[in-house]
């Protein structure tokens, strides 16, 4: 299928960016203009750490907890305001 034949909603793998849901804490690949978490539905997607480091490192890691390689912030568990 050519790019011209793809619908506006179709997204190719190279058009995704890693984002983190601030509500449930999960990292996933999203289209750049996505706003809602695929898993919990909250509109709390973050594109980068507060220090500015993008989350591209987080999608390939499988550990129980992750840390930002730039500032050391821990990414584990759910945000305190998340109400399941």
mmCIF file of the N, C-alpha and C atoms, coordinates in Angstrom:
data_MODEL
# 
_entry.id   MODEL 
# 
loop_
_atom_site.group_PDB 
_atom_site.id 
_atom_site.type_symbol 
_atom_site.label_atom_id 
_atom_site.label_alt_id 
_atom_site.label_comp_id 
_atom_site.label_asym_id 
_atom_site.label_entity_id 
_atom_site.label_seq_id 
_atom_site.pdbx_PDB_ins_code 
_atom_site.Cartn_x 
_atom_site.Cartn_y 
_atom_site.Cartn_z 
_atom_site.occupancy 
_atom_site.B_iso_or_equiv 
_atom_site.pdbx_formal_charge 
_atom_site.auth_seq_id 
_atom_site.auth_comp_id 
_atom_site.auth_asym_id 
_atom_site.auth_atom_id 
_atom_site.pdbx_PDB_model_num 
ATOM 1   N N  . UNK A 1 1  ? 0.854  -1.178 0.000  1.00 0.00 ? 1  UNK A N  1 
ATOM 2   C CA . UNK A 1 1  ? 0.000  0.000  0.000  1.00 0.00 ? 1  UNK A CA 1 
ATOM 3   C C  . UNK A 1 1  ? 0.896  1.236  0.000  1.00 0.00 ? 1  UNK A C  1 
ATOM 4   N N  . UNK A 1 2  ? 0.659  2.170  -0.855 1.00 0.00 ? 2  UNK A N  1 
ATOM 5   C CA . UNK A 1 2  ? 1.461  3.388  -0.917 1.00 0.00 ? 2  UNK A CA 1 
ATOM 6   C C  . UNK A 1 2  ? 1.058  4.335  0.214  1.00 0.00 ? 2  UNK A C  1 
ATOM 7   N N  . UNK A 1 3  ? 1.945  5.290  0.496  1.00 0.00 ? 3  UNK A N  1 
ATOM 8   C CA . UNK A 1 3  ? 1.633  6.282  1.537  1.00 0.00 ? 3  UNK A CA 1 
ATOM 9   C C  . UNK A 1 3  ? 0.392  7.090  1.179  1.00 0.00 ? 3  UNK A C  1 
ATOM 10  N N  . UNK A 1 4  ? 0.188  7.329  -0.123 1.00 0.00 ? 4  UNK A N  1 
ATOM 11  C CA . UNK A 1 4  ? -0.987 8.083  -0.553 1.00 0.00 ? 4  UNK A CA 1 
ATOM 12  C C  . UNK A 1 4  ? -2.279 7.331  -0.271 1.00 0.00 ? 4  UNK A C  1 
ATOM 13  N N  . UNK A 1 5  ? -2.211 5.990  -0.275 1.00 0.00 ? 5  UNK A N  1 
ATOM 14  C CA . UNK A 1 5  ? -3.406 5.183  -0.077 1.00 0.00 ? 5  UNK A CA 1 
ATOM 15  C C  . UNK A 1 5  ? -3.747 4.990  1.401  1.00 0.00 ? 5  UNK A C  1 
ATOM 16  N N  . UNK A 1 6  ? -2.823 5.356  2.291  1.00 0.00 ? 6  UNK A N  1 
ATOM 17  C CA . UNK A 1 6  ? -3.074 5.175  3.724  1.00 0.00 ? 6  UNK A CA 1 
ATOM 18  C C  . UNK A 1 6  ? -4.040 6.252  4.207  1.00 0.00 ? 6  UNK A C  1 
ATOM 19  N N  . UNK A 1 7  ? -4.900 5.899  5.140  1.00 0.00 ? 7  UNK A N  1 
ATOM 20  C CA . UNK A 1 7  ? -5.823 6.890  5.698  1.00 0.00 ? 7  UNK A CA 1 
ATOM 21  C C  . UNK A 1 7  ? -5.070 7.819  6.646  1.00 0.00 ? 7  UNK A C  1 
ATOM 22  N N  . UNK A 1 8  ? -5.673 8.940  7.001  1.00 0.00 ? 8  UNK A N  1 
ATOM 23  C CA . UNK A 1 8  ? -5.043 9.883  7.912  1.00 0.00 ? 8  UNK A CA 1 
ATOM 24  C C  . UNK A 1 8  ? -4.818 9.280  9.292  1.00 0.00 ? 8  UNK A C  1 
ATOM 25  N N  . UNK A 1 9  ? -5.633 8.297  9.667  1.00 0.00 ? 9  UNK A N  1 
ATOM 26  C CA . UNK A 1 9  ? -5.516 7.682  10.988 1.00 0.00 ? 9  UNK A CA 1 
ATOM 27  C C  . UNK A 1 9  ? -4.469 6.582  11.032 1.00 0.00 ? 9  UNK A C  1 
ATOM 28  N N  . UNK A 1 10 ? -4.001 6.108  9.891  1.00 0.00 ? 10 UNK A N  1 
ATOM 29  C CA . UNK A 1 10 ? -3.007 5.041  9.868  1.00 0.00 ? 10 UNK A CA 1 
ATOM 30  C C  . UNK A 1 10 ? -1.672 5.601  10.342 1.00 0.00 ? 10 UNK A C  1 
ATOM 31  N N  . UNK A 1 11 ? -0.984 4.837  11.173 1.00 0.00 ? 11 UNK A N  1 
ATOM 32  C CA . UNK A 1 11 ? 0.286  5.279  11.721 1.00 0.00 ? 11 UNK A CA 1 
ATOM 33  C C  . UNK A 1 11 ? 1.330  4.219  11.431 1.00 0.00 ? 11 UNK A C  1 
ATOM 34  N N  . UNK A 1 12 ? 2.428  4.641  10.845 1.00 0.00 ? 12 UNK A N  1 
ATOM 35  C CA . UNK A 1 12 ? 3.541  3.735  10.605 1.00 0.00 ? 12 UNK A CA 1 
ATOM 36  C C  . UNK A 1 12 ? 4.415  3.684  11.846 1.00 0.00 ? 12 UNK A C  1 
ATOM 37  N N  . UNK A 1 13 ? 5.186  2.590  12.005 1.00 0.00 ? 13 UNK A N  1 
ATOM 38  C CA . UNK A 1 13 ? 6.036  2.423  13.179 1.00 0.00 ? 13 UNK A CA 1 
ATOM 39  C C  . UNK A 1 13 ? 7.017  3.579  13.359 1.00 0.00 ? 13 UNK A C  1 
ATOM 40  N N  . UNK A 1 14 ? 7.516  4.160  12.269 1.00 0.00 ? 14 UNK A N  1 
ATOM 41  C CA . UNK A 1 14 ? 8.490  5.228  12.399 1.00 0.00 ? 14 UNK A CA 1 
ATOM 42  C C  . UNK A 1 14 ? 7.856  6.555  12.818 1.00 0.00 ? 14 UNK A C  1 
ATOM 43  N N  . UNK A 1 15 ? 6.546  6.596  12.935 1.00 0.00 ? 15 UNK A N  1 
ATOM 44  C CA . UNK A 1 15 ? 5.850  7.817  13.328 1.00 0.00 ? 15 UNK A CA 1 
ATOM 45  C C  . UNK A 1 15 ? 5.446  7.796  14.799 1.00 0.00 ? 15 UNK A C  1 
ATOM 46  N N  . UNK A 1 16 ? 5.958  6.864  15.575 1.00 0.00 ? 16 UNK A N  1 
ATOM 47  C CA . UNK A 1 16 ? 5.580  6.784  16.983 1.00 0.00 ? 16 UNK A CA 1 
ATOM 48  C C  . UNK A 1 16 ? 6.689  7.341  17.869 1.00 0.00 ? 16 UNK A C  1 
ATOM 49  N N  . UNK A 1 17 ? 6.270  7.785  19.049 1.00 0.00 ? 17 UNK A N  1 
ATOM 50  C CA . UNK A 1 17 ? 7.208  8.272  20.057 1.00 0.00 ? 17 UNK A CA 1 
ATOM 51  C C  . UNK A 1 17 ? 6.866  7.604  21.388 1.00 0.00 ? 17 UNK A C  1 
ATOM 52  N N  . UNK A 1 18 ? 7.867  7.309  22.199 1.00 0.00 ? 18 UNK A N  1 
ATOM 53  C CA . UNK A 1 18 ? 7.583  6.732  23.507 1.00 0.00 ? 18 UNK A CA 1 
ATOM 54  C C  . UNK A 1 18 ? 7.024  7.787  24.459 1.00 0.00 ? 18 UNK A C  1 
ATOM 55  N N  . UNK A 1 19 ? 5.962  7.416  25.160 1.00 0.00 ? 19 UNK A N  1 
ATOM 56  C CA . UNK A 1 19 ? 5.361  8.303  26.155 1.00 0.00 ? 19 UNK A CA 1 
ATOM 57  C C  . UNK A 1 19 ? 5.075  7.504  27.421 1.00 0.00 ? 19 UNK A C  1 
ATOM 58  N N  . UNK A 1 20 ? 4.970  8.220  28.519 1.00 0.00 ? 20 UNK A N  1 
ATOM 59  C CA . UNK A 1 20 ? 4.654  7.613  29.813 1.00 0.00 ? 20 UNK A CA 1 
ATOM 60  C C  . UNK A 1 20 ? 3.339  8.191  30.303 1.00 0.00 ? 20 UNK A C  1 
ATOM 61  N N  . UNK A 1 21 ? 2.483  7.322  30.789 1.00 0.00 ? 21 UNK A N  1 
ATOM 62  C CA . UNK A 1 21 ? 1.238  7.783  31.393 1.00 0.00 ? 21 UNK A CA 1 
ATOM 63  C C  . UNK A 1 21 ? 1.534  8.157  32.841 1.00 0.00 ? 21 UNK A C  1 
ATOM 64  N N  . UNK A 1 22 ? 1.266  9.400  33.191 1.00 0.00 ? 22 UNK A N  1 
ATOM 65  C CA . UNK A 1 22 ? 1.515  9.859  34.555 1.00 0.00 ? 22 UNK A CA 1 
ATOM 66  C C  . UNK A 1 22 ? 0.540  9.239  35.544 1.00 0.00 ? 22 UNK A C  1 
ATOM 67  N N  . UNK A 1 23 ? -0.591 8.743  35.063 1.00 0.00 ? 23 UNK A N  1 
ATOM 68  C CA . UNK A 1 23 ? -1.582 8.139  35.954 1.00 0.00 ? 23 UNK A CA 1 
ATOM 69  C C  . UNK A 1 23 ? -1.217 6.701  36.317 1.00 0.00 ? 23 UNK A C  1 
ATOM 70  N N  . UNK A 1 24 ? -0.958 5.862  35.311 1.00 0.00 ? 24 UNK A N  1 
ATOM 71  C CA . UNK A 1 24 ? -0.683 4.445  35.602 1.00 0.00 ? 24 UNK A CA 1 
ATOM 72  C C  . UNK A 1 24 ? 0.796  4.101  35.552 1.00 0.00 ? 24 UNK A C  1 
ATOM 73  N N  . UNK A 1 25 ? 1.630  4.995  35.043 1.00 0.00 ? 25 UNK A N  1 
ATOM 74  C CA . UNK A 1 25 ? 3.070  4.795  35.048 1.00 0.00 ? 25 UNK A CA 1 
ATOM 75  C C  . UNK A 1 25 ? 3.614  3.927  33.935 1.00 0.00 ? 25 UNK A C  1 
ATOM 76  N N  . UNK A 1 26 ? 2.809  3.565  32.958 1.00 0.00 ? 26 UNK A N  1 
ATOM 77  C CA . UNK A 1 26 ? 3.267  2.667  31.893 1.00 0.00 ? 26 UNK A CA 1 
ATOM 78  C C  . UNK A 1 26 ? 3.853  3.439  30.719 1.00 0.00 ? 26 UNK A C  1 
ATOM 79  N N  . UNK A 1 27 ? 4.903  2.850  30.133 1.00 0.00 ? 27 UNK A N  1 
ATOM 80  C CA . UNK A 1 27 ? 5.541  3.385  28.942 1.00 0.00 ? 27 UNK A CA 1 
ATOM 81  C C  . UNK A 1 27 ? 5.031  2.618  27.730 1.00 0.00 ? 27 UNK A C  1 
ATOM 82  N N  . UNK A 1 28 ? 4.690  3.327  26.659 1.00 0.00 ? 28 UNK A N  1 
ATOM 83  C CA . UNK A 1 28 ? 4.253  2.711  25.402 1.00 0.00 ? 28 UNK A CA 1 
ATOM 84  C C  . UNK A 1 28 ? 4.574  3.662  24.260 1.00 0.00 ? 28 UNK A C  1 
ATOM 85  N N  . UNK A 1 29 ? 4.537  3.135  23.046 1.00 0.00 ? 29 UNK A N  1 
ATOM 86  C CA . UNK A 1 29 ? 4.736  3.963  21.855 1.00 0.00 ? 29 UNK A CA 1 
ATOM 87  C C  . UNK A 1 29 ? 3.385  4.522  21.410 1.00 0.00 ? 29 UNK A C  1 
ATOM 88  N N  . UNK A 1 30 ? 3.349  5.803  21.120 1.00 0.00 ? 30 UNK A N  1 
ATOM 89  C CA . UNK A 1 30 ? 2.126  6.490  20.695 1.00 0.00 ? 30 UNK A CA 1 
ATOM 90  C C  . UNK A 1 30 ? 2.423  7.352  19.474 1.00 0.00 ? 30 UNK A C  1 
ATOM 91  N N  . UNK A 1 31 ? 1.389  7.749  18.775 1.00 0.00 ? 31 UNK A N  1 
ATOM 92  C CA . UNK A 1 31 ? 1.521  8.765  17.733 1.00 0.00 ? 31 UNK A CA 1 
ATOM 93  C C  . UNK A 1 31 ? 1.793  10.095 18.440 1.00 0.00 ? 31 UNK A C  1 
ATOM 94  N N  . UNK A 1 32 ? 2.535  10.988 17.812 1.00 0.00 ? 32 UNK A N  1 
ATOM 95  C CA . UNK A 1 32 ? 2.901  12.245 18.483 1.00 0.00 ? 32 UNK A CA 1 
ATOM 96  C C  . UNK A 1 32 ? 1.729  13.075 18.995 1.00 0.00 ? 32 UNK A C  1 
ATOM 97  N N  . UNK A 1 33 ? 0.561  12.974 18.376 1.00 0.00 ? 33 UNK A N  1 
ATOM 98  C CA . UNK A 1 33 ? -0.576 13.785 18.820 1.00 0.00 ? 33 UNK A CA 1 
ATOM 99  C C  . UNK A 1 33 ? -1.563 13.033 19.710 1.00 0.00 ? 33 UNK A C  1 
ATOM 100 N N  . UNK A 1 34 ? -1.225 11.813 20.137 1.00 0.00 ? 34 UNK A N  1 
ATOM 101 C CA . UNK A 1 34 ? -2.088 11.075 21.065 1.00 0.00 ? 34 UNK A CA 1 
ATOM 102 C C  . UNK A 1 34 ? -2.111 11.770 22.417 1.00 0.00 ? 34 UNK A C  1 
ATOM 103 N N  . UNK A 1 35 ? -3.270 11.729 23.074 1.00 0.00 ? 35 UNK A N  1 
ATOM 104 C CA . UNK A 1 35 ? -3.426 12.383 24.374 1.00 0.00 ? 35 UNK A CA 1 
ATOM 105 C C  . UNK A 1 35 ? -3.806 11.421 25.491 1.00 0.00 ? 35 UNK A C  1 
ATOM 106 N N  . UNK A 1 36 ? -4.425 10.283 25.153 1.00 0.00 ? 36 UNK A N  1 
ATOM 107 C CA . UNK A 1 36 ? -4.977 9.383  26.161 1.00 0.00 ? 36 UNK A CA 1 
ATOM 108 C C  . UNK A 1 36 ? -4.197 8.073  26.244 1.00 0.00 ? 36 UNK A C  1 
ATOM 109 N N  . UNK A 1 37 ? -4.007 7.571  27.451 1.00 0.00 ? 37 UNK A N  1 
ATOM 110 C CA . UNK A 1 37 ? -3.321 6.310  27.682 1.00 0.00 ? 37 UNK A CA 1 
ATOM 111 C C  . UNK A 1 37 ? -4.132 5.161  27.097 1.00 0.00 ? 37 UNK A C  1 
ATOM 112 N N  . UNK A 1 38 ? -3.467 4.304  26.375 1.00 0.00 ? 38 UNK A N  1 
ATOM 113 C CA . UNK A 1 38 ? -4.099 3.139  25.772 1.00 0.00 ? 38 UNK A CA 1 
ATOM 114 C C  . UNK A 1 38 ? -4.616 2.170  26.833 1.00 0.00 ? 38 UNK A C  1 
ATOM 115 N N  . UNK A 1 39 ? -3.958 2.082  27.964 1.00 0.00 ? 39 UNK A N  1 
ATOM 116 C CA . UNK A 1 39 ? -4.292 1.085  28.974 1.00 0.00 ? 39 UNK A CA 1 
ATOM 117 C C  . UNK A 1 39 ? -5.268 1.566  30.035 1.00 0.00 ? 39 UNK A C  1 
ATOM 118 N N  . UNK A 1 40 ? -5.109 2.790  30.526 1.00 0.00 ? 40 UNK A N  1 
ATOM 119 C CA . UNK A 1 40 ? -6.000 3.248  31.597 1.00 0.00 ? 40 UNK A CA 1 
ATOM 120 C C  . UNK A 1 40 ? -6.967 4.343  31.146 1.00 0.00 ? 40 UNK A C  1 
ATOM 121 N N  . UNK A 1 41 ? -6.712 4.959  29.988 1.00 0.00 ? 41 UNK A N  1 
ATOM 122 C CA . UNK A 1 41 ? -7.629 5.948  29.446 1.00 0.00 ? 41 UNK A CA 1 
ATOM 123 C C  . UNK A 1 41 ? -7.469 7.374  29.953 1.00 0.00 ? 41 UNK A C  1 
ATOM 124 N N  . UNK A 1 42 ? -6.547 7.616  30.865 1.00 0.00 ? 42 UNK A N  1 
ATOM 125 C CA . UNK A 1 42 ? -6.348 8.982  31.370 1.00 0.00 ? 42 UNK A CA 1 
ATOM 126 C C  . UNK A 1 42 ? -5.649 9.848  30.325 1.00 0.00 ? 42 UNK A C  1 
ATOM 127 N N  . UNK A 1 43 ? -5.883 11.144 30.393 1.00 0.00 ? 43 UNK A N  1 
ATOM 128 C CA . UNK A 1 43 ? -5.223 12.079 29.480 1.00 0.00 ? 43 UNK A CA 1 
ATOM 129 C C  . UNK A 1 43 ? -3.987 12.668 30.152 1.00 0.00 ? 43 UNK A C  1 
ATOM 130 N N  . UNK A 1 44 ? -3.073 11.786 30.528 1.00 0.00 ? 44 UNK A N  1 
ATOM 131 C CA . UNK A 1 44 ? -1.901 12.194 31.288 1.00 0.00 ? 44 UNK A CA 1 
ATOM 132 C C  . UNK A 1 44 ? -0.603 11.700 30.653 1.00 0.00 ? 44 UNK A C  1 
ATOM 133 N N  . UNK A 1 45 ? -0.522 11.704 29.321 1.00 0.00 ? 45 UNK A N  1 
ATOM 134 C CA . UNK A 1 45 ? 0.689  11.235 28.662 1.00 0.00 ? 45 UNK A CA 1 
ATOM 135 C C  . UNK A 1 45 ? 1.792  12.278 28.732 1.00 0.00 ? 45 UNK A C  1 
ATOM 136 N N  . UNK A 1 46 ? 2.986  11.817 29.085 1.00 0.00 ? 46 UNK A N  1 
ATOM 137 C CA . UNK A 1 46 ? 4.174  12.675 29.143 1.00 0.00 ? 46 UNK A CA 1 
ATOM 138 C C  . UNK A 1 46 ? 5.135  12.213 28.057 1.00 0.00 ? 46 UNK A C  1 
ATOM 139 N N  . UNK A 1 47 ? 5.757  13.150 27.375 1.00 0.00 ? 47 UNK A N  1 
ATOM 140 C CA . UNK A 1 47 ? 6.675  12.804 26.288 1.00 0.00 ? 47 UNK A CA 1 
ATOM 141 C C  . UNK A 1 47 ? 8.128  12.753 26.756 1.00 0.00 ? 47 UNK A C  1 
ATOM 142 N N  . UNK A 1 48 ? 8.409  13.328 27.918 1.00 0.00 ? 48 UNK A N  1 
ATOM 143 C CA . UNK A 1 48 ? 9.776  13.363 28.420 1.00 0.00 ? 48 UNK A CA 1 
ATOM 144 C C  . UNK A 1 48 ? 9.769  13.537 29.932 1.00 0.00 ? 48 UNK A C  1 
ATOM 145 N N  . UNK A 1 49 ? 10.898 13.231 30.539 1.00 0.00 ? 49 UNK A N  1 
ATOM 146 C CA . UNK A 1 49 ? 11.109 13.458 31.968 1.00 0.00 ? 49 UNK A CA 1 
ATOM 147 C C  . UNK A 1 49 ? 11.122 14.965 32.226 1.00 0.00 ? 49 UNK A C  1 
ATOM 148 N N  . UNK A 1 50 ? 10.966 15.361 33.458 1.00 0.00 ? 50 UNK A N  1 
ATOM 149 C CA . UNK A 1 50 ? 11.006 16.786 33.809 1.00 0.00 ? 50 UNK A CA 1 
ATOM 150 C C  . UNK A 1 50 ? 12.346 17.425 33.440 1.00 0.00 ? 50 UNK A C  1 
ATOM 151 N N  . UNK A 1 51 ? 13.411 16.625 33.359 1.00 0.00 ? 51 UNK A N  1 
ATOM 152 C CA . UNK A 1 51 ? 14.729 17.148 32.989 1.00 0.00 ? 51 UNK A CA 1 
ATOM 153 C C  . UNK A 1 51 ? 14.872 17.314 31.481 1.00 0.00 ? 51 UNK A C  1 
ATOM 154 N N  . UNK A 1 52 ? 13.879 16.837 30.721 1.00 0.00 ? 52 UNK A N  1 
ATOM 155 C CA . UNK A 1 52 ? 13.911 16.977 29.274 1.00 0.00 ? 52 UNK A CA 1 
ATOM 156 C C  . UNK A 1 52 ? 14.339 15.730 28.524 1.00 0.00 ? 52 UNK A C  1 
ATOM 157 N N  . UNK A 1 53 ? 14.786 14.687 29.222 1.00 0.00 ? 53 UNK A N  1 
ATOM 158 C CA . UNK A 1 53 ? 15.233 13.445 28.574 1.00 0.00 ? 53 UNK A CA 1 
ATOM 159 C C  . UNK A 1 53 ? 14.032 12.692 28.027 1.00 0.00 ? 53 UNK A C  1 
ATOM 160 N N  . UNK A 1 54 ? 14.056 12.371 26.726 1.00 0.00 ? 54 UNK A N  1 
ATOM 161 C CA . UNK A 1 54 ? 12.976 11.611 26.089 1.00 0.00 ? 54 UNK A CA 1 
ATOM 162 C C  . UNK A 1 54 ? 12.943 10.189 26.654 1.00 0.00 ? 54 UNK A C  1 
ATOM 163 N N  . UNK A 1 55 ? 11.787 9.543  26.554 1.00 0.00 ? 55 UNK A N  1 
ATOM 164 C CA . UNK A 1 55 ? 11.599 8.199  27.123 1.00 0.00 ? 55 UNK A CA 1 
ATOM 165 C C  . UNK A 1 55 ? 11.985 7.068  26.179 1.00 0.00 ? 55 UNK A C  1 
ATOM 166 N N  . UNK A 1 56 ? 12.770 7.333  25.128 1.00 0.00 ? 56 UNK A N  1 
ATOM 167 C CA . UNK A 1 56 ? 13.092 6.277  24.176 1.00 0.00 ? 56 UNK A CA 1 
ATOM 168 C C  . UNK A 1 56 ? 13.833 5.099  24.801 1.00 0.00 ? 56 UNK A C  1 
ATOM 169 N N  . UNK A 1 57 ? 14.525 5.277  25.887 1.00 0.00 ? 57 UNK A N  1 
ATOM 170 C CA . UNK A 1 57 ? 15.228 4.198  26.570 1.00 0.00 ? 57 UNK A CA 1 
ATOM 171 C C  . UNK A 1 57 ? 14.287 3.240  27.292 1.00 0.00 ? 57 UNK A C  1 
ATOM 172 N N  . UNK A 1 58 ? 13.107 3.678  27.656 1.00 0.00 ? 58 UNK A N  1 
ATOM 173 C CA . UNK A 1 58 ? 12.223 2.932  28.549 1.00 0.00 ? 58 UNK A CA 1 
ATOM 174 C C  . UNK A 1 58 ? 11.474 1.782  27.873 1.00 0.00 ? 58 UNK A C  1 
ATOM 175 N N  . UNK A 1 59 ? 11.270 1.840  26.572 1.00 0.00 ? 59 UNK A N  1 
ATOM 176 C CA . UNK A 1 59 ? 10.480 0.806  25.904 1.00 0.00 ? 59 UNK A CA 1 
ATOM 177 C C  . UNK A 1 59 ? 11.181 -0.538 25.828 1.00 0.00 ? 59 UNK A C  1 
ATOM 178 N N  . UNK A 1 60 ? 12.495 -0.558 25.856 1.00 0.00 ? 60 UNK A N  1 
ATOM 179 C CA . UNK A 1 60 ? 13.231 -1.816 25.720 1.00 0.00 ? 60 UNK A CA 1 
ATOM 180 C C  . UNK A 1 60 ? 13.644 -2.425 27.056 1.00 0.00 ? 60 UNK A C  1 
ATOM 181 N N  . UNK A 1 61 ? 13.486 -1.711 28.129 1.00 0.00 ? 61 UNK A N  1 
ATOM 182 C CA . UNK A 1 61 ? 13.873 -2.207 29.452 1.00 0.00 ? 61 UNK A CA 1 
ATOM 183 C C  . UNK A 1 61 ? 12.756 -3.042 30.073 1.00 0.00 ? 61 UNK A C  1 
ATOM 184 N N  . UNK A 1 62 ? 13.131 -4.068 30.834 1.00 0.00 ? 62 UNK A N  1 
ATOM 185 C CA . UNK A 1 62 ? 12.141 -4.958 31.431 1.00 0.00 ? 62 UNK A CA 1 
ATOM 186 C C  . UNK A 1 62 ? 12.216 -5.012 32.952 1.00 0.00 ? 62 UNK A C  1 
ATOM 187 N N  . UNK A 1 63 ? 13.071 -4.248 33.577 1.00 0.00 ? 63 UNK A N  1 
ATOM 188 C CA . UNK A 1 63 ? 13.232 -4.296 35.025 1.00 0.00 ? 63 UNK A CA 1 
ATOM 189 C C  . UNK A 1 63 ? 12.012 -3.814 35.776 1.00 0.00 ? 63 UNK A C  1 
ATOM 190 N N  . UNK A 1 64 ? 11.974 -4.132 37.054 1.00 0.00 ? 64 UNK A N  1 
ATOM 191 C CA . UNK A 1 64 ? 10.844 -3.738 37.899 1.00 0.00 ? 64 UNK A CA 1 
ATOM 192 C C  . UNK A 1 64 ? 10.798 -2.230 38.096 1.00 0.00 ? 64 UNK A C  1 
ATOM 193 N N  . UNK A 1 65 ? 11.947 -1.585 38.086 1.00 0.00 ? 65 UNK A N  1 
ATOM 194 C CA . UNK A 1 65 ? 11.965 -0.135 38.215 1.00 0.00 ? 65 UNK A CA 1 
ATOM 195 C C  . UNK A 1 65 ? 12.984 0.427  37.237 1.00 0.00 ? 65 UNK A C  1 
ATOM 196 N N  . UNK A 1 66 ? 12.707 1.608  36.755 1.00 0.00 ? 66 UNK A N  1 
ATOM 197 C CA . UNK A 1 66 ? 13.594 2.306  35.833 1.00 0.00 ? 66 UNK A CA 1 
ATOM 198 C C  . UNK A 1 66 ? 13.983 3.638  36.445 1.00 0.00 ? 66 UNK A C  1 
ATOM 199 N N  . UNK A 1 67 ? 15.084 4.170  35.978 1.00 0.00 ? 67 UNK A N  1 
ATOM 200 C CA . UNK A 1 67 ? 15.531 5.492  36.395 1.00 0.00 ? 67 UNK A CA 1 
ATOM 201 C C  . UNK A 1 67 ? 15.899 6.283  35.161 1.00 0.00 ? 67 UNK A C  1 
ATOM 202 N N  . UNK A 1 68 ? 15.651 7.569  35.198 1.00 0.00 ? 68 UNK A N  1 
ATOM 203 C CA . UNK A 1 68 ? 16.051 8.442  34.105 1.00 0.00 ? 68 UNK A CA 1 
ATOM 204 C C  . UNK A 1 68 ? 17.572 8.455  34.063 1.00 0.00 ? 68 UNK A C  1 
ATOM 205 N N  . UNK A 1 69 ? 18.163 8.176  32.901 1.00 0.00 ? 69 UNK A N  1 
ATOM 206 C CA . UNK A 1 69 ? 19.622 8.161  32.831 1.00 0.00 ? 69 UNK A CA 1 
ATOM 207 C C  . UNK A 1 69 ? 20.263 9.550  32.935 1.00 0.00 ? 69 UNK A C  1 
ATOM 208 N N  . UNK A 1 70 ? 19.478 10.611 32.818 1.00 0.00 ? 70 UNK A N  1 
ATOM 209 C CA . UNK A 1 70 ? 20.028 11.962 32.910 1.00 0.00 ? 70 UNK A CA 1 
ATOM 210 C C  . UNK A 1 70 ? 19.958 12.507 34.334 1.00 0.00 ? 70 UNK A C  1 
ATOM 211 N N  . UNK A 1 71 ? 18.788 12.406 34.971 1.00 0.00 ? 71 UNK A N  1 
ATOM 212 C CA . UNK A 1 71 ? 18.640 13.022 36.298 1.00 0.00 ? 71 UNK A CA 1 
ATOM 213 C C  . UNK A 1 71 ? 18.490 12.008 37.440 1.00 0.00 ? 71 UNK A C  1 
ATOM 214 N N  . UNK A 1 72 ? 18.276 10.735 37.112 1.00 0.00 ? 72 UNK A N  1 
ATOM 215 C CA . UNK A 1 72 ? 18.181 9.707  38.135 1.00 0.00 ? 72 UNK A CA 1 
ATOM 216 C C  . UNK A 1 72 ? 16.802 9.503  38.723 1.00 0.00 ? 72 UNK A C  1 
ATOM 217 N N  . UNK A 1 73 ? 15.798 10.217 38.231 1.00 0.00 ? 73 UNK A N  1 
ATOM 218 C CA . UNK A 1 73 ? 14.433 10.076 38.764 1.00 0.00 ? 73 UNK A CA 1 
ATOM 219 C C  . UNK A 1 73 ? 13.963 8.631  38.618 1.00 0.00 ? 73 UNK A C  1 
ATOM 220 N N  . UNK A 1 74 ? 13.371 8.092  39.661 1.00 0.00 ? 74 UNK A N  1 
ATOM 221 C CA . UNK A 1 74 ? 12.867 6.719  39.647 1.00 0.00 ? 74 UNK A CA 1 
ATOM 222 C C  . UNK A 1 74 ? 11.498 6.669  38.982 1.00 0.00 ? 74 UNK A C  1 
ATOM 223 N N  . UNK A 1 75 ? 11.304 5.698  38.090 1.00 0.00 ? 75 UNK A N  1 
ATOM 224 C CA . UNK A 1 75 ? 10.016 5.465  37.427 1.00 0.00 ? 75 UNK A CA 1 
ATOM 225 C C  . UNK A 1 75 ? 9.506  4.110  37.897 1.00 0.00 ? 75 UNK A C  1 
ATOM 226 N N  . UNK A 1 76 ? 8.820  4.093  38.993 1.00 0.00 ? 76 UNK A N  1 
ATOM 227 C CA . UNK A 1 76 ? 8.273  2.825  39.471 1.00 0.00 ? 76 UNK A CA 1 
ATOM 228 C C  . UNK A 1 76 ? 6.904  3.078  40.082 1.00 0.00 ? 76 UNK A C  1 
ATOM 229 N N  . UNK A 1 77 ? 6.023  2.124  39.896 1.00 0.00 ? 77 UNK A N  1 
ATOM 230 C CA . UNK A 1 77 ? 4.695  2.217  40.486 1.00 0.00 ? 77 UNK A CA 1 
ATOM 231 C C  . UNK A 1 77 ? 3.820  3.253  39.819 1.00 0.00 ? 77 UNK A C  1 
ATOM 232 N N  . UNK A 1 78 ? 2.672  3.436  40.377 1.00 0.00 ? 78 UNK A N  1 
ATOM 233 C CA . UNK A 1 78 ? 1.678  4.367  39.850 1.00 0.00 ? 78 UNK A CA 1 
ATOM 234 C C  . UNK A 1 78 ? 1.797  5.725  40.508 1.00 0.00 ? 78 UNK A C  1 
ATOM 235 N N  . UNK A 1 79 ? 1.338  6.703  39.821 1.00 0.00 ? 79 UNK A N  1 
ATOM 236 C CA . UNK A 1 79 ? 1.315  8.038  40.398 1.00 0.00 ? 79 UNK A CA 1 
ATOM 237 C C  . UNK A 1 79 ? 0.380  8.043  41.604 1.00 0.00 ? 79 UNK A C  1 
ATOM 238 N N  . UNK A 1 80 ? 0.693  8.841  42.600 1.00 0.00 ? 80 UNK A N  1 
ATOM 239 C CA . UNK A 1 80 ? -0.095 8.856  43.834 1.00 0.00 ? 80 UNK A CA 1 
ATOM 240 C C  . UNK A 1 80 ? -1.533 9.280  43.607 1.00 0.00 ? 80 UNK A C  1 
ATOM 241 N N  . UNK A 1 81 ? -1.791 10.102 42.586 1.00 0.00 ? 81 UNK A N  1 
ATOM 242 C CA . UNK A 1 81 ? -3.161 10.548 42.336 1.00 0.00 ? 81 UNK A CA 1 
ATOM 243 C C  . UNK A 1 81 ? -3.983 9.568  41.488 1.00 0.00 ? 81 UNK A C  1 
ATOM 244 N N  . UNK A 1 82 ? -3.379 8.466  41.035 1.00 0.00 ? 82 UNK A N  1 
ATOM 245 C CA . UNK A 1 82 ? -4.113 7.496  40.228 1.00 0.00 ? 82 UNK A CA 1 
ATOM 246 C C  . UNK A 1 82 ? -5.101 6.725  41.104 1.00 0.00 ? 82 UNK A C  1 
ATOM 247 N N  . UNK A 1 83 ? -6.362 6.707  40.684 1.00 0.00 ? 83 UNK A N  1 
ATOM 248 C CA . UNK A 1 83 ? -7.403 6.003  41.418 1.00 0.00 ? 83 UNK A CA 1 
ATOM 249 C C  . UNK A 1 83 ? -7.963 4.905  40.509 1.00 0.00 ? 83 UNK A C  1 
ATOM 250 N N  . UNK A 1 84 ? -7.517 3.643  40.691 1.00 0.00 ? 84 UNK A N  1 
ATOM 251 C CA . UNK A 1 84 ? -7.920 2.572  39.764 1.00 0.00 ? 84 UNK A CA 1 
ATOM 252 C C  . UNK A 1 84 ? -9.407 2.313  39.706 1.00 0.00 ? 84 UNK A C  1 
# 
